[in-house]
Amino acid sequence: MAGALNLQAPQRDAGAELYLDLLKKVLTNVIYEDAPNGRWQGERPYDAGARAEGQDWPSAAHTMVGLKRLDHLHRCLDRIRADDVPGDLIETGVWRGGVCIFMRAFLKAHRDHDRVVWVADSFQGIPTTMPESHPADRELALHEYNDVLAVPKSTVEDNFRCYGLLDDQVGFLAGWFRDTLPDAPIERLALLRLDGDLYESTENTLNHLYDKLSPGGFVIVDDYAIPACRDAVDDFRARHGITEPIEVIDTTGVCWRRVHRRPPIRRKR
Protein backbone atom coordinates (compact mmCIF):
# COMPACT_ATOMS: atom_id res chain seq x y z
CA MET A 1 0.00 0.00 0.00
CA ALA A 2 1.53 3.26 -1.09
CA GLY A 3 0.74 6.90 -1.58
CA ALA A 4 0.06 9.66 0.88
CA LEU A 5 -3.17 11.48 1.59
CA ASN A 6 -3.06 15.23 1.93
CA LEU A 7 -4.26 15.48 5.50
CA GLN A 8 -2.30 18.53 6.50
CA ALA A 9 -4.66 20.38 8.80
CA PRO A 10 -5.87 23.80 7.71
CA GLN A 11 -5.70 26.62 10.21
CA ARG A 12 -7.86 25.56 13.13
CA ASP A 13 -10.05 27.51 15.50
CA ALA A 14 -8.40 27.29 18.91
CA GLY A 15 -11.63 27.05 20.90
CA ALA A 16 -13.07 24.36 18.65
CA GLU A 17 -9.85 22.37 18.89
CA LEU A 18 -9.79 22.46 22.69
CA TYR A 19 -13.35 21.11 22.73
CA LEU A 20 -12.73 18.40 20.13
CA ASP A 21 -9.43 17.24 21.61
CA LEU A 22 -11.01 16.96 25.05
CA LEU A 23 -13.97 15.12 23.55
CA LYS A 24 -11.66 12.51 22.00
CA LYS A 25 -10.15 11.85 25.42
CA VAL A 26 -13.59 11.52 26.98
CA LEU A 27 -14.99 9.27 24.23
CA THR A 28 -12.03 6.89 24.57
CA ASN A 29 -11.99 7.36 28.36
CA VAL A 30 -8.25 7.81 28.60
CA ILE A 31 -9.05 10.16 31.48
CA TYR A 32 -10.56 7.64 33.90
CA GLU A 33 -8.83 4.64 32.32
CA ASP A 34 -11.60 2.05 32.44
CA ALA A 35 -10.41 -1.54 32.26
CA PRO A 36 -11.16 -3.54 29.11
CA ASN A 37 -14.19 -5.80 29.01
CA GLY A 38 -12.76 -9.26 29.63
CA ARG A 39 -15.13 -11.03 27.22
CA TRP A 40 -12.72 -10.81 24.28
CA GLN A 41 -9.16 -10.94 25.61
CA GLY A 42 -9.65 -11.98 29.21
CA GLU A 43 -9.35 -9.89 32.34
CA ARG A 44 -6.49 -7.40 32.16
CA PRO A 45 -5.78 -3.86 33.36
CA TYR A 46 -6.11 -0.67 31.37
CA ASP A 47 -3.26 -0.22 28.89
CA ALA A 48 -2.66 3.22 27.40
CA GLY A 49 -0.98 1.84 24.28
CA ALA A 50 -3.81 -0.57 23.55
CA ARG A 51 -6.39 2.19 24.03
CA ALA A 52 -4.52 4.52 21.68
CA GLU A 53 -4.45 1.81 18.99
CA GLY A 54 -8.03 0.70 19.58
CA GLN A 55 -6.87 -2.77 20.61
CA ASP A 56 -9.25 -3.35 23.51
CA TRP A 57 -12.98 -3.42 24.16
CA PRO A 58 -13.53 -0.73 26.81
CA SER A 59 -15.91 -1.48 29.64
CA ALA A 60 -17.17 2.12 29.86
CA ALA A 61 -15.79 4.26 26.98
CA HIS A 62 -18.20 5.20 24.20
CA THR A 63 -15.87 4.03 21.42
CA MET A 64 -13.33 1.28 20.93
CA VAL A 65 -11.57 2.77 17.88
CA GLY A 66 -8.79 4.38 19.91
CA LEU A 67 -7.15 7.78 19.83
CA LYS A 68 -5.14 7.28 16.64
CA ARG A 69 -8.21 6.55 14.53
CA LEU A 70 -10.12 9.43 16.11
CA ASP A 71 -7.22 11.78 15.38
CA HIS A 72 -7.18 10.56 11.78
CA LEU A 73 -10.94 11.06 11.48
CA HIS A 74 -10.48 14.58 12.81
CA ARG A 75 -7.94 15.33 10.06
CA CYS A 76 -10.25 13.91 7.38
CA LEU A 77 -13.10 16.12 8.60
CA ASP A 78 -10.78 19.13 8.56
CA ARG A 79 -9.86 18.35 4.95
CA ILE A 80 -13.50 17.92 3.94
CA ARG A 81 -14.33 21.27 5.48
CA ALA A 82 -11.32 23.08 3.98
CA ASP A 83 -11.98 21.65 0.50
CA ASP A 84 -15.76 22.12 0.77
CA VAL A 85 -16.46 18.50 -0.17
CA PRO A 86 -20.26 18.13 -0.36
CA GLY A 87 -22.23 15.46 1.45
CA ASP A 88 -23.19 13.91 4.75
CA LEU A 89 -21.15 11.72 7.11
CA ILE A 90 -21.92 8.10 7.94
CA GLU A 91 -20.61 5.25 10.04
CA THR A 92 -21.89 1.75 9.36
CA GLY A 93 -21.50 -0.21 12.59
CA VAL A 94 -21.44 2.20 15.53
CA TRP A 95 -21.33 0.16 18.78
CA ARG A 96 -21.91 2.76 21.54
CA GLY A 97 -21.90 5.62 19.04
CA GLY A 98 -18.67 7.38 19.98
CA VAL A 99 -17.37 8.00 16.46
CA CYS A 100 -20.71 9.41 15.29
CA ILE A 101 -20.86 11.56 18.41
CA PHE A 102 -17.46 12.99 17.50
CA MET A 103 -18.57 13.69 13.93
CA ARG A 104 -21.66 15.52 15.18
CA ALA A 105 -19.49 17.48 17.63
CA PHE A 106 -17.18 18.49 14.77
CA LEU A 107 -20.11 19.89 12.81
CA LYS A 108 -21.36 21.78 15.85
CA ALA A 109 -17.93 23.16 16.71
CA HIS A 110 -17.59 24.54 13.20
CA ARG A 111 -21.19 25.74 12.88
CA ASP A 112 -21.87 23.41 9.97
CA HIS A 113 -25.66 23.18 9.74
CA ASP A 114 -25.86 21.56 6.29
CA ARG A 115 -24.69 18.02 6.92
CA VAL A 116 -26.27 15.03 8.65
CA VAL A 117 -24.42 12.36 10.62
CA TRP A 118 -25.95 8.98 9.76
CA VAL A 119 -25.80 6.31 12.46
CA ALA A 120 -26.22 2.91 10.77
CA ASP A 121 -26.33 -0.24 12.86
CA SER A 122 -28.47 -3.30 13.48
CA PHE A 123 -28.47 -2.37 17.18
CA GLN A 124 -28.67 -6.15 17.64
CA GLY A 125 -24.99 -6.92 17.30
CA ILE A 126 -23.27 -8.95 14.58
CA PRO A 127 -25.37 -11.13 12.24
CA THR A 128 -25.21 -14.85 12.95
CA THR A 129 -23.07 -16.51 10.31
CA MET A 130 -24.71 -19.20 8.20
CA PRO A 131 -23.28 -22.16 6.22
CA GLU A 132 -23.41 -20.02 3.07
CA SER A 133 -21.56 -17.12 4.72
CA HIS A 134 -18.07 -16.13 3.63
CA PRO A 135 -15.57 -18.64 5.12
CA ALA A 136 -13.70 -15.90 6.98
CA ASP A 137 -16.99 -14.71 8.52
CA ARG A 138 -17.74 -18.23 9.73
CA GLU A 139 -14.28 -18.59 11.22
CA LEU A 140 -14.54 -15.25 13.03
CA ALA A 141 -18.01 -15.97 14.48
CA LEU A 142 -18.28 -12.52 16.05
CA HIS A 143 -21.97 -13.07 16.83
CA GLU A 144 -20.78 -15.12 19.78
CA TYR A 145 -19.76 -11.81 21.41
CA ASN A 146 -23.08 -10.05 20.95
CA ASP A 147 -23.49 -9.79 24.71
CA VAL A 148 -20.88 -7.00 24.38
CA LEU A 149 -21.26 -5.90 20.76
CA ALA A 150 -25.04 -5.48 20.68
CA VAL A 151 -25.93 -1.99 21.91
CA PRO A 152 -29.61 -0.92 21.72
CA LYS A 153 -30.54 2.15 19.71
CA SER A 154 -31.97 3.76 22.86
CA THR A 155 -28.57 3.48 24.56
CA VAL A 156 -26.79 5.11 21.61
CA GLU A 157 -29.37 7.90 21.63
CA ASP A 158 -28.79 8.39 25.36
CA ASN A 159 -25.05 8.59 24.71
CA PHE A 160 -25.63 11.40 22.19
CA ARG A 161 -27.79 13.18 24.79
CA CYS A 162 -24.98 12.99 27.34
CA TYR A 163 -22.98 15.35 25.13
CA GLY A 164 -25.94 17.53 24.12
CA LEU A 165 -25.62 16.32 20.53
CA LEU A 166 -28.86 14.50 19.72
CA ASP A 167 -30.75 16.70 17.26
CA ASP A 168 -32.10 16.81 13.71
CA GLN A 169 -28.58 16.59 12.25
CA VAL A 170 -28.37 13.00 13.49
CA GLY A 171 -30.17 10.31 11.49
CA PHE A 172 -30.54 6.67 12.51
CA LEU A 173 -30.64 3.73 10.09
CA ALA A 174 -31.66 0.80 12.28
CA GLY A 175 -31.48 -2.73 10.88
CA TRP A 176 -29.24 -5.05 8.87
CA PHE A 177 -27.28 -3.19 6.21
CA ARG A 178 -28.74 -5.30 3.41
CA ASP A 179 -32.19 -3.97 4.40
CA THR A 180 -31.48 -0.35 5.36
CA LEU A 181 -28.75 0.87 3.00
CA PRO A 182 -30.31 0.28 -0.46
CA ASP A 183 -33.08 2.82 0.18
CA ALA A 184 -31.34 5.05 2.72
CA PRO A 185 -32.41 8.70 2.27
CA ILE A 186 -28.86 9.87 1.55
CA GLU A 187 -28.08 11.88 -1.56
CA ARG A 188 -24.35 12.48 -1.16
CA LEU A 189 -21.61 11.57 1.27
CA ALA A 190 -18.36 13.31 2.11
CA LEU A 191 -17.20 10.56 4.47
CA LEU A 192 -18.00 6.85 4.54
CA ARG A 193 -16.71 5.01 7.60
CA LEU A 194 -17.11 1.23 7.65
CA ASP A 195 -17.02 -0.71 10.91
CA GLY A 196 -19.04 -3.81 10.07
CA ASP A 197 -16.25 -6.38 10.51
CA LEU A 198 -17.76 -9.06 8.24
CA TYR A 199 -17.42 -9.65 4.49
CA GLU A 200 -21.17 -9.35 3.97
CA SER A 201 -21.51 -6.16 6.02
CA THR A 202 -18.55 -4.52 4.28
CA GLU A 203 -19.71 -5.58 0.82
CA ASN A 204 -23.26 -4.34 1.42
CA THR A 205 -21.99 -0.96 2.60
CA LEU A 206 -19.70 -0.43 -0.38
CA ASN A 207 -22.23 -1.71 -2.90
CA HIS A 208 -24.97 0.64 -1.73
CA LEU A 209 -23.06 3.74 -0.60
CA TYR A 210 -19.81 4.11 -2.53
CA ASP A 211 -21.45 5.68 -5.55
CA LYS A 212 -22.85 8.41 -3.27
CA LEU A 213 -19.37 9.44 -2.12
CA SER A 214 -18.31 12.80 -3.56
CA PRO A 215 -14.93 13.20 -5.26
CA GLY A 216 -12.63 14.38 -2.49
CA GLY A 217 -14.55 12.33 0.06
CA PHE A 218 -12.97 9.71 2.29
CA VAL A 219 -13.52 5.99 2.80
CA ILE A 220 -12.32 4.80 6.21
CA VAL A 221 -12.25 1.06 6.90
CA ASP A 222 -11.95 0.36 10.60
CA ASP A 223 -11.46 -3.42 10.35
CA TYR A 224 -9.10 -3.92 7.41
CA ALA A 225 -6.89 -6.14 9.56
CA ILE A 226 -9.75 -8.67 9.75
CA PRO A 227 -9.38 -11.05 6.76
CA ALA A 228 -13.11 -11.08 5.96
CA CYS A 229 -13.29 -7.29 5.84
CA ARG A 230 -10.04 -6.96 3.89
CA ASP A 231 -11.23 -9.49 1.29
CA ALA A 232 -14.50 -7.59 0.82
CA VAL A 233 -12.68 -4.28 0.35
CA ASP A 234 -10.08 -5.71 -2.02
CA ASP A 235 -12.72 -7.56 -4.05
CA PHE A 236 -14.85 -4.42 -4.38
CA ARG A 237 -11.90 -2.25 -5.42
CA ALA A 238 -10.75 -4.81 -7.99
CA ARG A 239 -14.25 -5.33 -9.36
CA HIS A 240 -14.78 -1.61 -9.91
CA GLY A 241 -11.28 -0.57 -10.93
CA ILE A 242 -10.64 1.62 -7.89
CA THR A 243 -6.98 2.61 -7.91
CA GLU A 244 -6.78 5.35 -5.27
CA PRO A 245 -4.00 4.22 -2.90
CA ILE A 246 -4.88 2.76 0.48
CA GLU A 247 -3.28 4.58 3.41
CA VAL A 248 -2.58 2.79 6.71
CA ILE A 249 -3.93 4.58 9.80
CA ASP A 250 -2.81 2.21 12.54
CA THR A 251 -2.62 -1.53 13.15
CA THR A 252 -6.26 -2.02 12.12
CA GLY A 253 -7.66 0.89 10.12
CA VAL A 254 -7.03 2.10 6.58
CA CYS A 255 -8.33 4.90 4.39
CA TRP A 256 -8.44 6.18 0.84
CA ARG A 257 -9.64 9.43 -0.67
CA ARG A 258 -11.89 9.23 -3.68
CA VAL A 259 -10.44 11.11 -6.63
CA HIS A 260 -12.62 10.00 -9.51
CA ARG A 261 -16.14 8.83 -9.99
CA ARG A 262 -16.02 5.35 -11.43
CA PRO A 263 -17.83 4.96 -14.74
CA PRO A 264 -21.17 3.17 -14.66
CA ILE A 265 -21.03 -0.56 -15.26
CA ARG A 266 -22.24 -1.41 -18.74
CA ARG A 267 -24.95 -4.00 -18.62
CA LYS A 268 -24.96 -6.76 -21.19
CA ARG A 269 -27.98 -6.74 -23.47
N, C-alpha and C positions, 0 to 999 in steps of 0.2 A: 504494500500500500504506500503510495507516494503522493507528493503534492502537498501544498500548504494552503489552508484557507486564510483569507484576509480577515482576521478577527481582531485587528488592532482597534482598541476601543476609541471611539470619538471622545471629544471633551465631555466630561460627565458633570452633572449637577451634584455638588458636594452633599447637599441635604438628602437628595434621593439615594445617593450611594451609601450614606451612613445607615439609612433605613433598610436598604436592600441587603447590605452586608450583614447587618444584625439579624435580619430575617433568615438568611441562609444558616446562620449559627443556631437559631432557634428551631428551624425546621429539621435540621439534622441532630439537634440536641447535643451539640458539642459543649454546651454550657453546663448542663447538669449531668452529662455523661451517663445516660441510662445503659444498663447492661444489655447485651444482645438477647433476643429471645432464643432459648436453648433448643427449640424444636428442630432447627436445621443443622447446626454445628455443635450441639451440646452446650452445656453450661460453661460459660467463660466470662471473664471480666471485660469491662469496656476497654477498647483498644483504639487509640486516636488514629493510628495509621489505617486500620480497617475501616473506621468510620469515614475518613477522608476519601478512601477509594470505593466506598459503597460495598464493602465486603462483609457486612453483617446484616442481620435482620433486627433492627432496634425494637426494644420492648415498648418504648414510649414515643420516640421521634415520629414526626409526621411524614417522613420520607426515608427510604433506604438507599437512595442513589448516591449519597456521599457528597462531600464538599467539592471535589474536583469536577464532577458532572454538573453540579449547580453553578459553579463558576463559569464553566464552558457555556451553559445555557444562557447565563447572564451576558456573555460576550456576543452570542448569536443574536439575542434580543437587541443589544446595542447596535449591531450591524444592520439588522432589519429596520430599526428606527432611523439610523443615519442615512440609509440608502432608500428609505421610503418604499420598502417592499410591501405591496398590498396583500391583505388577507388576514384571516384569523389565526389562532394558535390552538393546537390540539395535542393532547396526550392520549394514547390508546393503551389502557392498562395503568391505573392510577394509584392502586393500593389505598393509602390513607389520604391521598390528595395533595401531598406536599409540593410536588413540582408544579401542579396547576395553580396552587395557592401562590407560589412564587411568581408565575407568569401573570396572574391577575394583579399582584402587588406591583410588578414592573409597570403595567399599564397605568395603574393608579398613580404611581410615583411620577410618571412622565405625562400625566394628564391626557392619556390617549383614550378617547371615548368612542373610537370607531371600530375597535376590534372586540371579538368575543373569544374567551377561553373555553374550549370544548373539553369536557371531562367525560371520556368514553371508557366504560368498564362494564363487565357483567354484574359487578357488585355481589357476585356469588363465588368468586375465586376462579381457579383455572378449570377449563373444561376437562371432563373425564376423558382420557384417551381410549380409543376404541381399536379393535383389531385392524381396521382399515386406516388408522392414523399413521402419520409419518413415523418411520422406525425410531428416529431420534426423540420424537415426542413420547412414544411408548416407553422408551428407556428412561427418560427423565421423570415421567409420572409425577409431575408437580401437583396434580390434584390431591395427592396424598397429604399435602401440607395446607389444605384449604382452611384448616382451623386457624391458621395464621394469615393466609393470603386473602381470604374472603373478608372484605370490609363492606358493611351495608352502606347504601347510598345515604341514608340518614346520618350515619357517622361522618362521612366525608363532608356532607353539608354542614354539620356541626363544627367540623374542623375549619371550614371557610369562615363560619361565623365567629370563631375564636379570634380571628385576625381582622374582623370587620370587613370581609371581602366577598361576602355572598350577595350578589346583586344581579341585575339584568345583563351584565357582561360576562356571566358565567352560564354556560349551557350544558346540560347533562344528557348523555346518550347512554341509556341503561339497557344492557342486554348483550348477547353474544355478538361479536363484531360482524359475523356473517349476516345477522339480521338487522343491525342498526346502521352500519356504514353505507350500504348501497343507496339508501334514500335519506341520508343525513342532510339536514337543511344548511349545508355549507357551500358557499359559492367559490370562495378562494381561500387558500391557506398561505401564510408566510412561514409557518413552522409546523413540521410534522414530527412528533416525538413518539416512537414506538417502544412500548414496554410490555409486550404480550408474551414474551418468552418462547412460545411454541411456533412451529412451522406454520400451522394453519392460521393462527392469530396474526402472525407477521405477514403472511401472504394475503390474507383478507384485507388488512390495512393498506398495504401497498396497492393492491388491485383496485380498491375503491376510492383511495384518497390521493394517490400520487399525481394523477392528472390535474388535480385542483391546486397543486403547489405552484406558486408564482415563480418565474425565473428570479433568481436571487434569494429564494427561500431555502430553508435548511431542512434536511432529514437527519434526525438523531435517532440512532438505534441503541437502546440501552443494553440489550442482551446479546450483542454480537459474539461474545465469547461462548455462548451456548450453541452447540453444533446445529440444533434444529433451527434456531433463529438465523444463524449465519447462512445455512443452506438456503433458506427462504429468500434472504436478501440477495445472495449471489445468483440464485436462479432467476429472480425477478430482473435484476440488472442485466444479466446475460440475455434474457428473453426479449428485453426491450431496448437493447443497445445503449444502456446508460454507461457513460465513460467518465463522468466526473469522478475525480479521485476520492477514495475513502481516507479520512483522517482519523487517526487513533486519538481518543480522549484520555482514556485511562486503561486499566486492565480489562475492562468489560465493554465500555461504550465506544461507538464510532459515529462519524458524521460525514455527510457530504453536502455541498451547496449546489443547488440546481442552477445550471447555466442555461441550458436550452430546453425548450419544450420538445418532447419526442414526437415524431410524426405519427399520425394515426395509423393503426394497423390496417392494412388492406385486406379486406375479406374476400375470400375466394367465391366466385360466382358459380 
